[in-house]
Amino acid sequence: MDRKPYTVIFALILIGSFFLPYLKGPNGSASGLDIVTAGSDHGGDWQILLLKYVWILIPLSGLMLLIGALNNENYFLGRGLWTWLPLLTVIFVVVKIYLDAKNNGSGSVSVGDLVEIFGVGYWIAFGASLILAFYNPRSR
């Protein structure tokens, strides 16, 4: 497959995954849009704000990849940045949630506990970002 249609398809998948449930909990699920637009009762704690707004990097990367692919593969800041940024974002979120749960919770958090809290949107974003980062077809 050429790079252009491949990039367009996975950019649209990244953008679409933002509107699917990213996190599941006892009170329901939350999409990336819900997480970013939710009000904060924690004041100005920068770590909570960082975790809240880092989710924007996933659809932003998808949008920049889509624009770059449709613009004759002329990417703002290069294609490599926009293909690796979503993967680094989902890895950052997993590590941050794990460390927060371990430090603030009971002290022991299993991988199964982490897998249970992530929704279908997160897993779609993770899969698409993994493919975008490591599979790089040549342009014709």
Stockholm file with secondary structure:
# STOCKHOLM 1.0

chainA/1-140         MDRKPYTVIFALILIGSFFLPYLKGPNGSASGLDIVTAGSDHGGDWQILLLKYVWILIPLSGLMLLIGALNNENYFLGRGLWTWLPLLTVIFVVVKIYLDAKNNGSGSVSVGDLVEIFGVGYWIAFGASLILAFYNPRSR
#=GR chainA/1-140 SS CCHHHHHHHHHHHHHHHTTSEEEEETTEEEEHHHHHHSCCSSTTCHHHHHHHHGGGHHHHHHHHHHHHHHTTTCCTTCHHHHHHHHHHHHHHHHHHHHHHHHHHSSSCCCHHHHHHHBCHHHHHHHHHHHHHHHCCCCCC
#=GC SS_cons         CCHHHHHHHHHHHHHHHTTSEEEEETTEEEEHHHHHHSCCSSTTCHHHHHHHHGGGHHHHHHHHHHHHHHTTTCCTTCHHHHHHHHHHHHHHHHHHHHHHHHHHSSSCCCHHHHHHHBCHHHHHHHHHHHHHHHCCCCCC
//
